[in-house]
């Protein structure tokens, strides 16, 4: 009887740890998505103001860093800003790797 009880306790602990890791991965992906969205909007804002591609990329990088993410790439051409970010959470980074996200923002003329 004690062996069965111990097996149930161990199984419950393993399931709880798995659920916690899955929840952490979902949170990391949501944070990466938010960082990518914010970075793309910041880059598009610079493009809308006519500040150029370098200013757009710099704004995207700063905004990604403000959201604890790393800007992997920023394609800011014409009126479209497409950014890619990575975010590593301490608990997940060693096993699961970074959460990645891509976002796109477009400057549209008022009309």
C-alpha positions as CSV (number, residue, x, y, z in Angstrom):
1,X,0.0,0.0,0.0
2,X,2.8,2.4,0.9
3,X,4.5,1.8,-2.5
4,X,1.3,2.7,-4.4
5,X,0.9,5.8,-2.3
6,X,4.5,6.8,-3.0
7,X,4.0,6.2,-6.7
8,X,0.9,8.4,-6.8
9,X,2.8,11.2,-5.0
10,X,5.7,11.0,-7.4
11,X,3.4,10.9,-10.4
12,X,1.6,14.0,-9.1
13,X,4.9,15.8,-8.6
14,X,6.0,15.0,-12.1
15,X,2.7,16.2,-13.6
16,X,2.8,19.4,-11.5
17,X,6.3,20.2,-12.7
18,X,5.3,19.5,-16.3
19,X,2.3,21.8,-16.0
20,X,4.5,24.6,-14.5
21,X,7.0,24.3,-17.3
22,X,4.2,24.5,-19.9
23,X,2.7,27.5,-18.2
24,X,6.1,29.2,-18.2
25,X,6.6,28.5,-21.9
26,X,3.2,30.1,-22.6
27,X,4.1,33.2,-20.6
28,X,7.4,33.5,-22.4
29,X,5.8,33.3,-25.8
30,X,3.2,35.9,-24.8
31,X,6.0,38.2,-23.6
32,X,7.9,37.7,-26.8
33,X,4.8,38.5,-28.9
34,X,4.2,41.7,-26.9
35,X,7.9,42.7,-27.3
36,X,7.8,42.1,-31.0
37,X,4.5,44.1,-31.4
38,X,5.9,47.0,-29.4
39,X,9.2,47.0,-31.4
40,X,7.4,46.9,-34.7
41,X,5.2,49.8,-33.7
42,X,8.2,51.8,-32.5
43,X,10.0,51.2,-35.8
44,X,6.9,52.2,-37.8
45,X,6.6,55.3,-35.8
46,X,10.1,56.4,-36.8
47,X,9.3,55.6,-40.5
48,X,6.1,57.6,-40.3
49,X,8.0,60.6,-38.9
50,X,10.5,60.3,-41.8
51,X,13.5,59.6,-39.6
52,X,14.8,56.7,-41.8
53,X,15.6,53.1,-41.5
54,X,18.5,53.4,-39.0
55,X,16.4,55.4,-36.6
56,X,13.6,52.8,-37.0
57,X,15.9,49.9,-36.2
58,X,17.4,51.8,-33.2
59,X,13.9,52.4,-31.9
60,X,12.9,48.8,-32.4
61,X,16.1,47.6,-30.5
62,X,15.5,50.0,-27.6
63,X,11.8,49.0,-27.3
64,X,12.7,45.3,-27.5
65,X,15.3,45.8,-24.7
66,X,12.7,47.7,-22.6
67,X,10.6,44.5,-22.8
68,X,13.5,42.2,-21.8
69,X,13.9,40.9,-25.3
70,X,16.7,41.0,-27.9
71,X,16.1,42.3,-31.4
72,X,17.3,39.6,-33.8
73,X,16.4,41.5,-37.0
74,X,14.6,44.6,-38.2
75,X,13.6,45.0,-41.8
76,X,12.4,48.6,-42.0
77,X,12.0,49.3,-45.7
78,X,9.7,52.0,-47.1
79,X,6.5,52.1,-45.0
80,X,6.8,48.5,-43.5
81,X,8.6,47.5,-40.4
82,X,9.1,43.8,-39.7
83,X,10.9,42.8,-36.5
84,X,12.0,39.5,-35.0
85,X,12.8,39.2,-31.3
86,X,14.0,36.6,-28.8
87,X,13.3,36.5,-25.1
88,X,14.9,34.1,-22.7
89,X,13.3,33.5,-19.3
90,X,15.7,32.3,-16.6
91,X,13.8,29.1,-15.7
92,X,13.2,28.0,-19.4
93,X,16.2,29.2,-21.2
94,X,18.5,26.4,-20.4
95,X,16.2,23.6,-21.4
96,X,13.6,25.1,-23.7
97,X,15.6,27.8,-25.5
98,X,14.4,31.3,-26.2
99,X,10.9,32.3,-27.1
100,X,10.8,33.9,-30.5
101,X,8.3,36.2,-32.1
102,X,7.9,38.2,-35.3
103,X,5.7,41.3,-35.8
104,X,4.9,43.6,-38.7
105,X,3.7,47.2,-38.7
106,X,2.8,49.3,-41.7
107,X,2.5,53.0,-42.0
108,X,-0.6,53.9,-43.9
109,X,-1.5,57.3,-45.3
110,X,-4.5,58.9,-43.7
111,X,-7.5,58.9,-45.8
